[in-house]
Amino acid sequence: MALSPLGVFRCVILSARQLIFEGEVSSVFITGDRGEYELLPYHYPLIGIISGDVVIDWEKRLLVKGGVVRFFANECTIMVEERSDAAS
């Protein structure tokens, strides 16, 4: 199933060692320091702390210790510290 160009945003997820994910997604679900939230296309700009796993399009779970997220101009950049048991 193809995604609509208006229903996606660019997402890049990096660790100190590698590029973990890069592509267009329709949602990113994050556990932050102040609760859980979902980023959707054209979300209000934000910068936040990640304290739990990251889920991409409700299909791919990335196991992380923590990190930071920035959403601006329909682009999401996430820097994470990977867990040693990080298997997706």
PyMOL commands that place a pseudoatom at each C-alpha (Angstrom):
pseudoatom trace, name=CA, resn=MET, resi=1, chain=A, elem=C, hetatm=0, pos=[0.000, 0.000, 0.000]
pseudoatom trace, name=CA, resn=ALA, resi=2, chain=A, elem=C, hetatm=0, pos=[1.499, 3.349, -1.057]
pseudoatom trace, name=CA, resn=LEU, resi=3, chain=A, elem=C, hetatm=0, pos=[1.461, 6.246, 1.370]
pseudoatom trace, name=CA, resn=SER, resi=4, chain=A, elem=C, hetatm=0, pos=[0.113, 9.619, 0.352]
pseudoatom trace, name=CA, resn=PRO, resi=5, chain=A, elem=C, hetatm=0, pos=[2.851, 12.281, 0.008]
pseudoatom trace, name=CA, resn=LEU, resi=6, chain=A, elem=C, hetatm=0, pos=[0.831, 14.525, 2.347]
pseudoatom trace, name=CA, resn=GLY, resi=7, chain=A, elem=C, hetatm=0, pos=[0.536, 11.795, 4.976]
pseudoatom trace, name=CA, resn=VAL, resi=8, chain=A, elem=C, hetatm=0, pos=[4.243, 11.237, 5.596]
pseudoatom trace, name=CA, resn=PHE, resi=9, chain=A, elem=C, hetatm=0, pos=[7.271, 12.969, 7.020]
pseudoatom trace, name=CA, resn=ARG, resi=10, chain=A, elem=C, hetatm=0, pos=[11.013, 12.376, 6.844]
pseudoatom trace, name=CA, resn=CYS, resi=11, chain=A, elem=C, hetatm=0, pos=[12.511, 10.533, 9.808]
pseudoatom trace, name=CA, resn=VAL, resi=12, chain=A, elem=C, hetatm=0, pos=[16.182, 9.955, 10.606]
pseudoatom trace, name=CA, resn=ILE, resi=13, chain=A, elem=C, hetatm=0, pos=[17.264, 7.922, 13.637]
pseudoatom trace, name=CA, resn=LEU, resi=14, chain=A, elem=C, hetatm=0, pos=[20.952, 7.879, 14.583]
pseudoatom trace, name=CA, resn=SER, resi=15, chain=A, elem=C, hetatm=0, pos=[23.137, 6.493, 17.332]
pseudoatom trace, name=CA, resn=ALA, resi=16, chain=A, elem=C, hetatm=0, pos=[26.727, 7.462, 18.067]
pseudoatom trace, name=CA, resn=ARG, resi=17, chain=A, elem=C, hetatm=0, pos=[27.829, 4.427, 16.045]
pseudoatom trace, name=CA, resn=GLN, resi=18, chain=A, elem=C, hetatm=0, pos=[25.458, 4.204, 13.080]
pseudoatom trace, name=CA, resn=LEU, resi=19, chain=A, elem=C, hetatm=0, pos=[22.495, 5.343, 11.043]
pseudoatom trace, name=CA, resn=ILE, resi=20, chain=A, elem=C, hetatm=0, pos=[19.633, 3.216, 12.376]
pseudoatom trace, name=CA, resn=PHE, resi=21, chain=A, elem=C, hetatm=0, pos=[16.736, 4.334, 10.189]
pseudoatom trace, name=CA, resn=GLU, resi=22, chain=A, elem=C, hetatm=0, pos=[16.098, 6.840, 7.405]
pseudoatom trace, name=CA, resn=GLY, resi=23, chain=A, elem=C, hetatm=0, pos=[12.938, 7.212, 5.361]
pseudoatom trace, name=CA, resn=GLU, resi=24, chain=A, elem=C, hetatm=0, pos=[9.418, 8.531, 5.058]
pseudoatom trace, name=CA, resn=VAL, resi=25, chain=A, elem=C, hetatm=0, pos=[6.987, 7.455, 7.771]
pseudoatom trace, name=CA, resn=SER, resi=26, chain=A, elem=C, hetatm=0, pos=[3.395, 8.209, 8.727]
pseudoatom trace, name=CA, resn=SER, resi=27, chain=A, elem=C, hetatm=0, pos=[3.901, 8.085, 12.525]
pseudoatom trace, name=CA, resn=VAL, resi=28, chain=A, elem=C, hetatm=0, pos=[6.515, 7.786, 15.253]
pseudoatom trace, name=CA, resn=PHE, resi=29, chain=A, elem=C, hetatm=0, pos=[5.447, 6.796, 18.769]
pseudoatom trace, name=CA, resn=ILE, resi=30, chain=A, elem=C, hetatm=0, pos=[7.799, 7.836, 21.579]
pseudoatom trace, name=CA, resn=THR, resi=31, chain=A, elem=C, hetatm=0, pos=[7.957, 7.377, 25.318]
pseudoatom trace, name=CA, resn=GLY, resi=32, chain=A, elem=C, hetatm=0, pos=[9.313, 10.653, 26.616]
pseudoatom trace, name=CA, resn=ASP, resi=33, chain=A, elem=C, hetatm=0, pos=[10.303, 12.018, 29.993]
pseudoatom trace, name=CA, resn=ARG, resi=34, chain=A, elem=C, hetatm=0, pos=[6.801, 13.512, 30.378]
pseudoatom trace, name=CA, resn=GLY, resi=35, chain=A, elem=C, hetatm=0, pos=[4.720, 10.661, 28.963]
pseudoatom trace, name=CA, resn=GLU, resi=36, chain=A, elem=C, hetatm=0, pos=[3.948, 8.988, 25.670]
pseudoatom trace, name=CA, resn=TYR, resi=37, chain=A, elem=C, hetatm=0, pos=[3.202, 10.787, 22.437]
pseudoatom trace, name=CA, resn=GLU, resi=38, chain=A, elem=C, hetatm=0, pos=[2.830, 10.164, 18.741]
pseudoatom trace, name=CA, resn=LEU, resi=39, chain=A, elem=C, hetatm=0, pos=[4.341, 12.355, 16.050]
pseudoatom trace, name=CA, resn=LEU, resi=40, chain=A, elem=C, hetatm=0, pos=[2.267, 12.675, 12.894]
pseudoatom trace, name=CA, resn=PRO, resi=41, chain=A, elem=C, hetatm=0, pos=[2.843, 14.636, 9.661]
pseudoatom trace, name=CA, resn=TYR, resi=42, chain=A, elem=C, hetatm=0, pos=[3.053, 18.402, 10.236]
pseudoatom trace, name=CA, resn=HIS, resi=43, chain=A, elem=C, hetatm=0, pos=[3.247, 18.005, 14.012]
pseudoatom trace, name=CA, resn=TYR, resi=44, chain=A, elem=C, hetatm=0, pos=[3.908, 21.188, 15.967]
pseudoatom trace, name=CA, resn=PRO, resi=45, chain=A, elem=C, hetatm=0, pos=[7.696, 21.787, 16.276]
pseudoatom trace, name=CA, resn=LEU, resi=46, chain=A, elem=C, hetatm=0, pos=[9.199, 20.196, 19.382]
pseudoatom trace, name=CA, resn=ILE, resi=47, chain=A, elem=C, hetatm=0, pos=[12.368, 19.103, 21.113]
pseudoatom trace, name=CA, resn=GLY, resi=48, chain=A, elem=C, hetatm=0, pos=[12.095, 16.352, 23.710]
pseudoatom trace, name=CA, resn=ILE, resi=49, chain=A, elem=C, hetatm=0, pos=[13.839, 13.691, 25.749]
pseudoatom trace, name=CA, resn=ILE, resi=50, chain=A, elem=C, hetatm=0, pos=[13.235, 10.024, 24.970]
pseudoatom trace, name=CA, resn=SER, resi=51, chain=A, elem=C, hetatm=0, pos=[13.162, 7.670, 27.933]
pseudoatom trace, name=CA, resn=GLY, resi=52, chain=A, elem=C, hetatm=0, pos=[11.890, 4.494, 26.252]
pseudoatom trace, name=CA, resn=ASP, resi=53, chain=A, elem=C, hetatm=0, pos=[11.514, 2.663, 22.975]
pseudoatom trace, name=CA, resn=VAL, resi=54, chain=A, elem=C, hetatm=0, pos=[10.617, 4.249, 19.621]
pseudoatom trace, name=CA, resn=VAL, resi=55, chain=A, elem=C, hetatm=0, pos=[7.933, 2.707, 17.383]
pseudoatom trace, name=CA, resn=ILE, resi=56, chain=A, elem=C, hetatm=0, pos=[7.824, 3.549, 13.666]
pseudoatom trace, name=CA, resn=ASP, resi=57, chain=A, elem=C, hetatm=0, pos=[4.481, 3.269, 11.826]
pseudoatom trace, name=CA, resn=TRP, resi=58, chain=A, elem=C, hetatm=0, pos=[3.191, 0.947, 14.587]
pseudoatom trace, name=CA, resn=GLU, resi=59, chain=A, elem=C, hetatm=0, pos=[5.275, -1.834, 12.988]
pseudoatom trace, name=CA, resn=LYS, resi=60, chain=A, elem=C, hetatm=0, pos=[8.960, -1.454, 13.845]
pseudoatom trace, name=CA, resn=ARG, resi=61, chain=A, elem=C, hetatm=0, pos=[10.103, -1.111, 17.469]
pseudoatom trace, name=CA, resn=LEU, resi=62, chain=A, elem=C, hetatm=0, pos=[13.575, 0.264, 18.213]
pseudoatom trace, name=CA, resn=LEU, resi=63, chain=A, elem=C, hetatm=0, pos=[14.867, -0.649, 21.659]
pseudoatom trace, name=CA, resn=VAL, resi=64, chain=A, elem=C, hetatm=0, pos=[16.699, 2.340, 23.131]
pseudoatom trace, name=CA, resn=LYS, resi=65, chain=A, elem=C, hetatm=0, pos=[18.029, 3.433, 26.525]
pseudoatom trace, name=CA, resn=GLY, resi=66, chain=A, elem=C, hetatm=0, pos=[17.197, 7.059, 25.845]
pseudoatom trace, name=CA, resn=GLY, resi=67, chain=A, elem=C, hetatm=0, pos=[17.809, 9.939, 23.515]
pseudoatom trace, name=CA, resn=VAL, resi=68, chain=A, elem=C, hetatm=0, pos=[16.501, 13.210, 22.127]
pseudoatom trace, name=CA, resn=VAL, resi=69, chain=A, elem=C, hetatm=0, pos=[13.972, 14.025, 19.418]
pseudoatom trace, name=CA, resn=ARG, resi=70, chain=A, elem=C, hetatm=0, pos=[13.545, 17.125, 17.258]
pseudoatom trace, name=CA, resn=PHE, resi=71, chain=A, elem=C, hetatm=0, pos=[10.562, 17.665, 14.985]
pseudoatom trace, name=CA, resn=PHE, resi=72, chain=A, elem=C, hetatm=0, pos=[10.671, 20.722, 12.739]
pseudoatom trace, name=CA, resn=ALA, resi=73, chain=A, elem=C, hetatm=0, pos=[9.455, 21.530, 9.200]
pseudoatom trace, name=CA, resn=ASN, resi=74, chain=A, elem=C, hetatm=0, pos=[7.913, 18.057, 8.797]
pseudoatom trace, name=CA, resn=GLU, resi=75, chain=A, elem=C, hetatm=0, pos=[11.229, 16.353, 9.569]
pseudoatom trace, name=CA, resn=CYS, resi=76, chain=A, elem=C, hetatm=0, pos=[11.973, 14.227, 12.622]
pseudoatom trace, name=CA, resn=THR, resi=77, chain=A, elem=C, hetatm=0, pos=[15.534, 13.684, 13.823]
pseudoatom trace, name=CA, resn=ILE, resi=78, chain=A, elem=C, hetatm=0, pos=[16.125, 11.279, 16.697]
pseudoatom trace, name=CA, resn=MET, resi=79, chain=A, elem=C, hetatm=0, pos=[19.471, 10.659, 18.408]
pseudoatom trace, name=CA, resn=VAL, resi=80, chain=A, elem=C, hetatm=0, pos=[19.437, 7.544, 20.595]
pseudoatom trace, name=CA, resn=GLU, resi=81, chain=A, elem=C, hetatm=0, pos=[21.601, 5.454, 22.875]
pseudoatom trace, name=CA, resn=GLU, resi=82, chain=A, elem=C, hetatm=0, pos=[21.000, 1.851, 21.846]
pseudoatom trace, name=CA, resn=ARG, resi=83, chain=A, elem=C, hetatm=0, pos=[20.292, -0.876, 24.385]
pseudoatom trace, name=CA, resn=SER, resi=84, chain=A, elem=C, hetatm=0, pos=[22.691, -3.802, 24.408]
pseudoatom trace, name=CA, resn=ASP, resi=85, chain=A, elem=C, hetatm=0, pos=[19.755, -6.166, 23.731]
pseudoatom trace, name=CA, resn=ALA, resi=86, chain=A, elem=C, hetatm=0, pos=[18.573, -3.974, 20.807]
pseudoatom trace, name=CA, resn=ALA, resi=87, chain=A, elem=C, hetatm=0, pos=[16.906, -6.362, 18.394]
pseudoatom trace, name=CA, resn=SER, resi=88, chain=A, elem=C, hetatm=0, pos=[13.974, -5.181, 16.291]
for i in range(1, 88): cmd.bond("trace and resi %d" % i, "trace and resi %d" % (i + 1))
show_as sticks, trace
zoom trace
